[in-house]
Amino acid sequence: MRSLLLVASALLAFAATMTFEATDANAVVCARGVYRAGCAGPNAAVVVRKPVPVVRCTRVLVNGVYVKRCV
């Protein structure tokens, strides 16, 4: 009797978890953030990184002296 109750409760727990609907993981949802969407590509998990800002340095003549200005 105890094993029957254990099996019945396991089936009930499994059925309860299957009734909840999972969120979409399409491209629009992946663009919002991979941590929330759970996106995966063909080779591995998709990781979205922000681009690194480009630093440009130029030499400028100031009061007869060349100085390096980085923007």
Long-range contacts (C-beta under 8 A, 24 or more apart in sequence): none
